[in-house]
Amino acid sequence: MAILVKENGRLFQLQTRDSSYQMYADEKGVLLHTYYGKRIEAENLSDLIFRADVGFSGYPPEADGDRTYSLDCLPQELPSSGVGDYRQDCIRVRHEDGSRAADFRFAGYKILQGSLKIPGMPSLYDTDKERGQTLVIALKEKASDLVVYLYYGVFEEENVITRSLRVENCGKTDIVLEQCLSLCLDFQFGDYDLMTFCGRHAMERRPERNRIGSTKLEIGSVRGTSSHQYNPAVIVCNPDASEDFGDCYGLCFVYSGNFTASAQQDQRGQTRVVMGINPRQFSWILKEGETFWAPQVILGYSDCGFTKLSRQYHRILREHMCRGKYKSKKRPVLINNWEATYFDFDGEKILNIAREAAKLGIEMLVLDDGWFGRRDDDNSGLGDWYVNEKKLEGSLEELSGKIHDMGMKFGLWFEPEMISEDSDLYREHPDWALQIPGREPNRGRNQLVLDMSRKEVRDYLFERISGILGSVEIDYVKWDVNRSLCDMYSHALEKERMGEIYHRVMLGIYDLLERIVSGFPEILLEGCSGGGGRFDAAMLYYSPQIWCSDNTDAVNRLDIQYGTSFFYPVSSMGAHVSAVPNHQTGRTTSFATRGHVALSGSFGYELDLGRISEEEKELVKRQIAEFNRYYSLTHEGDYYRLEPPGGRFNAWEFVDAGKNHALETLVMTSAEGNPLPVHTTVKGLDPRKDYRCLYNGQVRSGSTWMNAGLTLDQVPGEYESVLIEWEAVEK
Ligand code: GLA
């Protein structure tokens, strides 16, 4: 049983294969958080809470004068707000009389079979093979008719617990939610580090690790997208945790808009971690009977380091978040024209790229930005989703037909959520753009943002996009979003509700995505936001792959793909071989290395094939063969980070489920005179099996390989790379 209930329905324990999560509704009705960690028996652990009369930490009326019972010190599932817990709160409300207080008490529970489907938002789903369970705990606000339902899902095999919540106004008067975070995780004992994944456009998701102390650590986004700058997934771990050692807790937010995640120790050294929608510029009016859903957080636990934690996230996201035909179907090797042509193309140029690509075995051509409206640079045309037949020298149908005749699939770029001022759409509907009356808006890439909260805007986009997808044979869509949001004002929303606009826009985006995905289930969607500006678990619900970064430099990609791998599976990372000198960094790396790095992702090319040598063309064929040969390893196998970026070389590895086949990629990142040897480890083999290493033909036992490792017979030069394979052999 994944959900255990004891002590007259007041002790709750969520059990996964290796972890336990315990809560206890105490005699005062406060829902205490009593344990999260390695799997244990369901024994009430509320006695581990040490109570003392802590000066300046008061006590609620039910404590009946017991000064040791303070909300300011107790570990809680849903901390109160404004009534004496001075630490970080989750739900902040304003009542009709202007007071700001929320104090929750246990009001019952029920267990639902199956996992929770949050209306209008992505969440983990059940598969035929695995069905989760959901525990719902109701908490009533003490002095008003506000009720909060906490939803806990359990995915036993992946050691994953989910949490989300719903707030319902069961009273007659309006309530304003001023903050509604999804999760509070309290740790009573121990010191912890917080790992975050931070960066910037073209340098996303670099791990950063800080000790959690009294100074609050906080990351978040108010950009309207999950952002390049801070990813909505964090790890809380023991200070000495490493890839294979230590307690690690993952918090992965299933949301693509504004978020916050923070961690802080309180006055008594207890750690509180919270995650949810960023309260900045947020408020939400709840009228009688109305509800608000907070997005899901996927909690993961590993008792032995980051590798196991990551593997659990890879599995749960691949199996229970990604959907559609391409969830498990092999993705086509693509060529994208962006870095080959930018806006400067016509039909013939695109066909030439396709012809070359088809000869080399590339399976799909993706036509990027510039095929619609009047769009020859990034200053105009967004919103006018009409084919520019003059530029394409024919219809899109003809172009797609010719490409399909070459035996290739055809993909198309869209940026639905944006509008250029220089567009027919803007001239017709200026009020469809988000902008504050009387205030000149900020531009980003010279574009404004469409008010996706409005149904008529979404209907227009659906009509345009589905018109194209329905009439032309299109196999893939790249869904881009190329600026951060600001100047938030909807011309269609009552002014009291303007604090709802960020979230309403996000819900609108999910609505349109859902309509497209369910209307065109055969199409492979690739998410994108100037590369990886919206790389989050929620987007994987619609697009099983996301363009990892606009930076295609193989050496920078080592860092970017490494950071991304802590939560997101390799199958979700769009990775392409591009031209050198690299357009973002000016660096030159070999064609082979660019291929090896991109092989650890959703593979493709993004260069002018007319400009590469015959030798490189042969390499393209070889790389595609390698990609196909290793596909099930890289896209379904277990992933191991062997050597992090920053050293002399970077290495990572894949092992198949049966532990019969392993592949290591090693890339040198520096060069030295009189070089020291390159010795590498290998992980995840079966210690009892024998394996042949195809690099040197040696046969050794799995335990020997894993403990003694391999020394390369030559030290590769700077930016050179090697693929090393192990195959199980009969004893
Ligand atoms: C973004 C994407 C690129 C490309 C351009 C087109 O920057 O990340 O891959 O599609 O937009 O404008």
Boltz pocket constraint, residues with backbone or C-beta under 6 A from the ligand:
constraints:
  - pocket:
      binder: B
      contacts: [[A, 338], [A, 368], [A, 369], [A, 413], [A, 480], [A, 482], [A, 528], [A, 529], [A, 530], [A, 531], [A, 547], [A, 549], [A, 550]]
      max_distance: 6.0
